[in-house]
Amino acid sequence: MTKTRRDFIKGIGTTTAGMALSSCAITGNTGAKGLTEEALAIKPVVSGQDLPEKPDITVGYVPVNDCAPFAIAWKKGFFRKYGLNVTLNREASWATSRDGIIFGRLDAAPVVSGAVTNARIGAEGARHAPLCAAMTIHRHGNAMTMNKAMWDFGLRPWYEYQQQYGDGALEAFGKDFRGYFDNQPPENRVWAVVLSSSIYEYFVRYISAAAGVDPLKEFRIIIVPPPQMVTNVRIGSMQAYMVAEPWNTRAITGNEGIGFTFAQGKEVWLGHPDRLLGVMESFIEKYPKTYRSLVKAMIEACQYCSKVENRQEVAELITDRSFTGAKPKKPGAPIAKFTGPAILGNYNYGGFDGKNRTVKAADTTIFFDIPDNLPKQPGEHSTFLWRSRSIWLMTQAARWGQIHEFPKNADKLAEKGWRTDLYREIATEMGIECPKDDYKVEPPEVFIDKKGFDPSNPVGYLNSFEIRANTPTRFFMS
């Protein structure tokens, strides 16, 4: 039988969808349904004039560890506590999570850092829209994975470059990194991230450029949904990727065995915001009480996830097929084998030489309380929004040609997009102290290249980089 072009395209769509679902270990877009007994036992604390205008809302999430506070808010009844009946909707990718908010399919959802800022400035790959960030869901919790061929060439985890070369680590890594790609055909020079115009893409470009490798010339960046990362490395579609956990841990020897962790995002920028709670400006204006209830519920959920005594429970909860579906298939394996390392703080970089590269750290994923090894301001906690970080994201959009120039009204865009003003009010109502300022200087020691960021001089900061674009870049869809 002869197939038409329509049949061919339809077949591709069916195959792609099947691959996505099988890689997630689920059979459909299943969100958490109903209420748990714990949630039903919770008595709402809002009544009368404080009741949400829109108690029934739909909130998205993506199958990565970031969904933990959403899962906890649902299971423990924090949504119910503040008068909300939340339907959790499992999203296929970070693009659908963002666009679900913009087009009104979702009332709120987590978004990758950069999505709000770049929707405001209309960066390449981002729809221009009045998107807002209500709070930070978590900091850290992401990493860069490289394939076995890169290991065999001689590339190693970043911390080992630091141990071996000290101040010359970036130069040594750059030499190995370029050397690998110099020996590859164009189709084998591909790095994947989860969303264009996002902090993951900026980190990939940032570390490459810091090592003297121009990411606009040496390799391509493509966009791939998190659950498809491991499979695409296995079949050779790309050589490296950056994604949130558990999709880096899934890749290492002893699990899928297709790669190793090169670096965690915290090694590029210590303390960086990973995921934000996104809503539309119109949602805040139409439903201010609903908005406040949602933020309060999510703050409490993040506080719960942050407590050491709760982390094992959190790591196990999100293995459910309604959340990440990341349960090990091997009989007798710990249920949180994939989700646990980044949440419990016993992170394994992997490798192919039998060496144990498990590193214990309190800051692997930060949900609320900030560990002592991070610089912090009085009253600072992880869910607080620093508007200065929105400015940093704009410098990177300009650096890589996603906007033609740094916005002259950057402070106004940060003010409208990152709702620190409302967050501070809401947190204060909950008895949570917040920093008094919206902007702060990021010291040199928190960045991999020891280049600090002063939000009062973003253009000077931008111009200090030797490697940057002068024209818009092009993105490649997987």
C-alpha positions as CSV (number, residue, x, y, z in Angstrom):
1,M,0.0,0.0,0.0
2,T,1.3,3.4,-0.9
3,K,1.5,5.9,1.9
4,T,0.7,9.6,1.4
5,R,2.6,12.5,2.9
6,R,-0.2,12.9,5.4
7,D,0.1,9.3,6.5
8,F,3.8,9.7,6.9
9,I,3.5,12.8,9.0
10,K,0.7,11.2,11.1
11,G,2.9,8.2,11.6
12,I,5.8,10.3,12.8
13,G,3.6,12.0,15.3
14,T,2.3,8.7,16.7
15,T,5.7,7.3,17.0
16,T,7.1,10.4,18.7
17,A,4.2,10.5,21.2
18,G,4.7,6.8,21.9
19,M,8.4,7.4,22.6
20,A,7.6,10.2,25.0
21,L,5.1,8.2,26.9
22,S,7.2,5.1,27.2
23,S,10.2,7.1,28.3
24,C,8.1,8.6,31.1
25,A,6.9,5.1,32.1
26,I,3.3,6.3,32.0
27,T,0.3,5.6,29.7
28,G,-1.1,9.1,29.4
29,N,-1.1,12.6,30.8
30,T,-2.1,11.7,34.3
31,G,-2.3,14.3,37.0
32,A,-2.9,13.7,40.7
33,K,-6.6,12.9,41.2
34,G,-8.9,13.5,44.1
35,L,-7.8,14.3,47.7
36,T,-5.7,12.2,50.1
37,E,-7.0,11.3,53.6
38,E,-4.3,13.7,54.9
39,A,-5.7,16.5,52.8
40,L,-9.3,15.8,53.7
41,A,-8.4,16.0,57.4
42,I,-7.1,19.6,56.9
43,K,-9.5,22.3,58.0
44,P,-9.4,25.4,55.8
45,V,-8.1,28.6,57.5
46,V,-9.8,31.0,55.2
47,S,-13.4,32.0,55.4
48,G,-15.8,34.8,54.6
49,Q,-14.2,37.8,52.8
50,D,-10.9,35.9,52.6
51,L,-12.2,33.1,50.5
52,P,-10.6,32.7,47.1
53,E,-12.6,34.2,44.2
54,K,-11.8,31.2,42.1
55,P,-11.4,28.2,44.4
56,D,-11.2,25.7,41.6
57,I,-8.0,26.1,39.7
58,T,-5.7,24.0,37.4
59,V,-2.0,24.0,38.1
60,G,0.5,22.4,35.8
61,Y,3.8,20.6,36.6
62,V,6.5,18.8,34.7
63,P,7.8,15.2,35.5
64,V,11.0,16.3,37.2
65,N,12.0,16.7,40.9
66,D,10.7,20.2,40.7
67,C,7.2,18.9,41.1
68,A,7.9,18.0,44.7
69,P,6.3,21.1,46.3
70,F,3.2,20.6,44.1
71,A,2.9,17.0,45.1
72,I,3.3,17.8,48.8
73,A,0.8,20.7,48.6
74,W,-1.7,18.3,47.1
75,K,-1.0,15.3,49.4
76,K,-0.7,17.2,52.7
77,G,-3.7,19.5,52.1
78,F,-1.9,22.8,51.9
79,F,-4.0,23.8,48.9
80,R,-7.2,22.8,50.8
81,K,-5.9,24.7,53.9
82,Y,-6.1,28.0,51.9
83,G,-9.4,27.3,50.3
84,L,-8.3,25.9,47.0
85,N,-9.5,22.9,45.1
86,V,-6.5,22.3,42.8
87,T,-6.4,20.0,39.7
88,L,-2.8,19.1,39.0
89,N,-2.1,18.6,35.4
90,R,1.0,16.7,34.2
91,E,2.7,18.7,31.4
92,A,4.7,17.2,28.6
93,S,7.5,19.8,28.5
94,W,8.5,23.2,29.9
95,A,7.2,24.8,26.8
96,T,3.7,23.4,27.3
97,S,3.9,24.4,31.0
98,R,4.7,28.0,30.1
99,D,2.3,28.2,27.1
100,G,-0.5,26.6,29.2
101,I,-0.4,29.6,31.4
102,I,-0.1,32.1,28.6
103,F,-3.0,30.7,26.7
104,G,-5.2,30.2,29.7
105,R,-5.3,26.4,29.9
106,L,-3.5,26.5,33.2
107,D,-4.1,29.0,36.0
108,A,-0.5,28.6,37.3
109,A,2.5,26.3,36.7
110,P,6.2,26.1,37.3
111,V,8.4,27.7,34.6
112,V,12.1,27.6,34.0
113,S,14.0,30.7,35.2
114,G,14.2,32.9,32.1
115,A,10.7,32.1,30.9
116,V,9.0,35.0,32.7
117,T,11.7,37.5,31.9
118,N,11.9,36.5,28.3
119,A,8.1,36.6,27.8
120,R,8.3,40.2,29.1
121,I,11.1,41.2,26.7
122,G,10.0,39.1,23.7
123,A,13.2,37.1,23.5
124,E,13.7,34.7,20.6
125,G,11.9,31.4,21.3
126,A,9.6,33.1,23.9
127,R,6.1,34.4,23.2
128,H,5.6,38.1,24.2
129,A,3.2,38.0,27.1
130,P,2.6,39.6,30.6
131,L,3.8,36.6,32.5
132,C,4.6,37.0,36.2
133,A,6.7,35.1,38.7
134,A,5.0,34.7,42.1
135,M,7.9,33.0,43.9
136,T,10.9,30.7,43.5
137,I,10.0,27.0,43.7
138,H,13.5,25.9,44.3
139,R,17.2,26.7,43.7
140,H,19.7,24.2,42.2
141,G,18.5,20.6,41.5
142,N,19.8,20.5,37.9
143,A,22.9,19.2,36.1
144,M,24.7,18.7,32.8
145,T,25.1,15.2,31.5
146,M,27.7,14.1,28.9
147,N,27.7,10.9,26.9
148,K,30.1,8.0,27.2
149,A,32.1,9.0,24.1
150,M,32.9,12.3,25.8
151,W,34.1,10.3,28.8
152,D,36.2,8.1,26.6
153,F,37.8,11.1,25.0
154,G,38.9,12.3,28.5
155,L,36.3,14.7,29.7
156,R,35.6,14.4,33.5
157,P,33.3,16.0,36.1
158,W,34.0,19.7,36.6
159,Y,35.0,19.2,40.2
160,E,37.8,16.9,39.1
161,Y,39.1,19.6,36.8
162,Q,39.2,21.9,39.8
163,Q,41.0,19.4,41.9
164,Q,43.6,18.7,39.2
165,Y,44.1,22.1,37.6
166,G,43.1,24.6,40.2
167,D,42.9,28.1,38.7
168,G,43.6,26.6,35.3
169,A,40.5,24.3,35.4
170,L,38.5,26.3,32.8
171,E,41.3,26.4,30.4
172,A,41.9,22.6,30.8
173,F,38.2,21.8,30.3
174,G,38.0,24.1,27.3
175,K,40.9,22.3,25.6
176,D,39.3,18.9,26.2
177,F,35.8,20.1,25.2
178,R,36.9,21.7,22.0
179,G,39.2,18.7,21.2
180,Y,36.2,16.4,21.5
181,F,34.0,18.4,19.1
182,D,36.9,19.0,16.7
183,N,36.9,15.2,16.1
184,Q,33.1,15.0,15.5
185,P,31.0,15.6,12.3
186,P,28.5,18.5,12.6
187,E,25.6,16.1,13.5
188,N,27.6,14.9,16.5
189,R,28.0,18.4,18.0
190,V,24.7,18.8,19.7
191,W,23.8,19.8,23.3
192,A,20.2,19.7,24.4
193,V,18.3,21.9,26.9
194,V,14.7,21.9,28.0
195,L,13.7,25.3,26.7
196,S,15.1,28.1,24.6
197,S,15.7,31.5,26.3
198,S,16.1,29.8,29.7
199,I,18.7,29.6,32.4
200,Y,19.7,26.1,31.3
201,E,20.6,27.3,27.8
202,Y,22.4,30.3,29.3
203,F,24.4,27.9,31.6
204,V,25.5,25.7,28.7
205,R,26.6,28.8,26.8
206,Y,28.1,30.5,29.9
207,I,30.4,27.6,30.9
208,S,31.5,27.0,27.3
209,A,32.3,30.6,26.7
210,A,34.1,30.8,30.1
211,A,36.3,28.0,28.9
212,G,37.1,29.8,25.6
213,V,34.7,27.7,23.5
214,D,32.3,29.8,21.4
215,P,28.9,28.0,21.8
216,L,27.6,29.8,18.6
217,K,30.3,28.2,16.5
218,E,31.5,24.9,18.2
219,F,28.1,23.1,18.7
220,R,24.4,23.4,18.3
221,I,21.7,23.6,21.0
222,I,18.4,21.8,20.5
223,I,15.3,21.7,22.6
224,V,14.2,18.3,24.1
225,P,11.6,17.6,26.8
226,P,13.1,16.2,30.1
227,P,11.8,12.6,29.9
228,Q,13.3,12.2,26.4
229,M,16.8,13.2,27.3
230,V,18.2,9.8,28.1
231,T,16.7,8.1,25.1
232,N,18.0,10.7,22.7
233,V,21.5,10.3,24.0
234,R,21.2,6.6,23.7
235,I,20.3,6.8,20.0
236,G,22.9,9.5,19.3
237,S,20.6,12.5,18.7
238,M,22.8,14.6,21.0
239,Q,26.0,14.2,23.0
240,A,25.1,16.2,26.1
241,Y,22.2,17.8,27.8
242,M,21.2,20.0,30.8
243,V,18.0,19.1,32.7
244,A,16.6,18.9,36.2
245,E,16.8,15.7,38.2
246,P,16.1,12.8,38.1
247,W,17.1,12.8,34.4
248,N,20.8,13.2,35.0
249,T,20.9,10.5,37.7
250,R,19.0,8.2,35.3
251,A,21.9,8.4,32.9
252,I,24.8,7.3,35.0
253,T,26.4,3.8,35.3
254,G,24.3,1.5,37.4
255,N,21.2,3.1,36.0
256,E,20.9,3.6,32.3
257,G,24.7,3.8,31.7
258,I,24.6,6.2,28.8
259,G,26.6,9.1,30.4
260,F,28.0,10.9,33.4
261,T,27.2,14.2,35.2
262,F,29.7,16.8,34.1
263,A,28.5,19.5,36.5
264,Q,25.6,20.6,38.6
265,G,24.1,24.0,37.8
266,K,25.2,25.2,41.2
267,E,28.8,24.9,40.0
268,V,28.1,27.5,37.3
269,W,26.2,29.9,39.6
270,L,25.9,29.0,43.3
271,G,22.5,30.0,44.6
272,H,20.8,30.4,41.2
273,P,17.0,30.2,40.9
274,D,16.0,27.1,39.0
275,R,12.2,27.1,38.9
276,L,9.6,29.9,39.4
277,L,5.9,29.8,40.0
278,G,4.3,31.4,36.9
279,V,1.0,33.1,36.5
280,M,-0.5,35.7,34.2
281,E,-0.8,39.3,35.3
282,S,-4.5,39.1,34.6
283,F,-4.9,36.2,37.1
284,I,-3.4,38.4,39.9
285,E,-5.7,41.3,39.0
286,K,-8.9,39.2,38.7
287,Y,-8.3,36.8,41.6
288,P,-6.0,38.5,44.2
289,K,-7.3,36.3,47.0
290,T,-6.9,33.2,45.0
291,Y,-3.4,34.3,44.1
292,R,-2.5,34.9,47.8
293,S,-3.9,31.5,48.8
294,L,-1.9,29.7,46.0
295,V,1.4,31.4,47.1
296,K,0.8,30.6,50.7
297,A,0.1,27.0,50.0
298,M,3.2,26.7,47.8
299,I,5.4,28.4,50.4
300,E,4.3,26.0,53.1
301,A,4.9,23.1,50.7
302,C,8.4,24.3,50.0
303,Q,9.0,24.6,53.7
304,Y,7.9,21.0,54.2
305,C,10.2,19.8,51.4
306,S,13.1,21.7,52.9
307,K,13.0,19.9,56.2
308,V,15.7,17.1,56.4
309,E,13.3,14.7,58.2
310,N,10.8,15.0,55.3
311,R,13.1,14.5,52.3
312,Q,12.9,10.7,52.1
313,E,9.1,11.0,52.0
314,V,9.2,13.7,49.4
315,A,11.7,11.7,47.2
316,E,9.4,8.6,47.4
317,L,6.2,10.5,46.7
318,I,7.3,12.0,43.4
319,T,8.2,8.6,42.0
320,D,4.5,8.0,41.6
321,R,3.3,7.7,38.0
322,S,1.2,10.8,38.6
323,F,4.4,12.8,39.1
324,T,7.8,11.7,37.6
325,G,7.1,8.0,37.2
326,A,10.8,7.5,38.0
327,K,10.6,4.2,39.8
328,P,13.4,1.7,39.3
329,K,12.4,-1.5,37.5
330,K,15.0,-3.7,39.2
331,P,13.4,-5.7,42.0
332,G,14.7,-4.7,45.5
333,A,16.1,-1.3,44.3
334,P,15.3,1.6,46.6
335,I,12.1,3.3,45.5
336,A,13.8,6.7,45.4
337,K,16.9,5.5,43.6
338,F,16.5,8.1,40.8
339,T,14.7,11.0,42.6
340,G,16.5,10.7,46.0
341,P,20.1,11.8,45.3
342,A,19.3,15.4,44.4
343,I,16.7,15.8,47.2
344,L,18.6,13.9,49.9
345,G,21.9,15.4,49.0
346,N,23.9,12.3,48.2
347,Y,24.6,13.1,44.5
348,N,26.4,10.6,42.3
349,Y,28.2,12.1,39.3
350,G,28.8,8.6,37.9
351,G,31.6,7.6,35.5
352,F,32.9,4.5,33.7
353,D,35.9,3.7,35.8
354,G,34.3,2.1,38.8
355,K,35.1,5.1,41.1
356,N,32.5,6.3,43.5
357,R,31.7,9.9,42.8
358,T,29.0,10.4,45.4
359,V,29.1,13.9,46.9
360,K,27.1,14.8,49.9
361,A,25.9,18.4,50.1
362,A,23.1,20.2,51.8
363,D,22.6,22.5,48.8
364,T,21.9,20.0,46.1
365,T,18.3,21.2,45.9
366,I,17.1,24.1,48.0
367,F,13.4,24.4,48.6
368,F,13.3,27.0,51.5
369,D,16.1,27.1,54.1
370,I,19.4,28.3,52.6
371,P,22.5,26.2,53.7
372,D,25.3,28.1,55.4
373,N,27.8,27.6,52.5
374,L,25.8,30.1,50.3
375,P,26.1,33.8,50.8
376,K,22.8,35.3,51.8
377,Q,21.1,38.5,53.0
378,P,19.3,38.9,56.3
379,G,15.8,37.4,56.0
380,E,16.7,35.6,52.8
381,H,15.1,32.2,52.1
382,S,15.0,30.2,48.9
383,T,11.4,31.1,47.8
384,F,12.2,34.9,47.9
385,L,12.4,36.6,44.5
386,W,15.4,38.8,43.8
387,R,14.5,41.1,40.9
388,S,18.2,41.6,40.2
389,R,18.3,38.0,38.9
390,S,15.7,39.0,36.3
391,I,18.2,41.6,35.2
392,W,20.9,39.0,35.0
393,L,18.7,36.9,32.8
394,M,18.1,39.9,30.5
395,T,21.9,40.3,30.2
396,Q,22.2,36.8,28.9
397,A,19.3,37.2,26.4
398,A,21.2,40.2,25.0
399,R,24.5,38.4,25.2
400,W,23.3,35.5,23.0
401,G,21.4,37.7,20.5
402,Q,17.9,36.7,21.6
403,I,17.1,40.4,21.9
404,H,18.9,43.1,19.8
405,E,19.9,45.2,22.8
406,F,19.7,45.3,26.6
407,P,16.2,46.8,27.5
408,K,16.4,50.4,28.5
409,N,13.5,49.8,30.9
410,A,14.9,46.7,32.4
411,D,14.1,47.7,36.0
412,K,10.4,48.3,35.1
413,L,10.2,44.9,33.3
414,A,11.7,43.2,36.3
415,E,9.2,45.0,38.6
416,K,6.2,43.9,36.5
417,G,7.4,40.4,35.9
418,W,8.9,39.3,39.2
419,R,6.3,40.2,41.9
420,T,8.6,40.6,44.8
421,D,6.3,43.3,46.2
422,L,3.3,40.8,46.5
423,Y,5.6,38.0,47.7
424,R,6.9,40.2,50.6
425,E,3.3,41.1,51.6
426,I,2.2,37.5,51.6
427,A,5.2,36.1,53.4
428,T,4.9,38.8,56.0
429,E,1.3,37.7,56.6
430,M,2.7,34.2,57.3
431,G,5.2,35.5,59.8
432,I,8.2,35.0,57.4
433,E,10.9,37.7,57.3
434,C,12.1,38.9,53.9
435,P,15.1,40.9,52.7
436,K,14.2,44.6,52.6
437,D,15.7,45.2,49.1
438,D,14.7,43.7,45.7
439,Y,18.2,43.9,44.2
440,K,21.5,42.5,45.3
441,V,25.1,42.2,44.0
442,E,26.1,38.6,43.2
443,P,29.7,38.2,44.4
444,P,32.4,36.8,42.1
445,E,32.9,33.6,44.1
446,V,29.4,32.3,43.2
447,F,30.1,32.2,39.4
448,I,32.3,29.6,37.8
449,D,34.4,32.3,36.1
450,K,34.6,34.4,39.2
451,K,32.9,37.3,37.4
452,G,30.5,39.1,39.8
453,F,27.3,40.7,38.8
454,D,26.2,44.2,39.8
455,P,22.6,44.9,38.8
456,S,23.3,48.7,38.8
457,N,25.6,48.3,35.7
458,P,24.1,45.5,33.6
459,V,25.4,46.9,30.3
460,G,28.9,47.1,31.6
461,Y,28.6,43.5,32.8
462,L,27.3,42.4,29.4
463,N,30.1,44.2,27.5
464,S,32.8,42.6,29.7
465,F,32.2,39.2,28.0
466,E,34.5,38.6,25.0
467,I,32.4,35.8,23.6
468,R,28.9,37.0,22.7
469,A,26.5,37.3,19.8
470,N,25.8,40.3,17.7
471,T,22.8,38.9,15.9
472,P,19.9,36.7,16.9
473,T,20.8,33.0,17.2
474,R,18.8,30.2,15.7
475,F,17.3,27.3,17.7
476,F,16.9,23.8,16.5
477,M,13.9,21.8,17.5
478,S,14.3,18.1,18.2
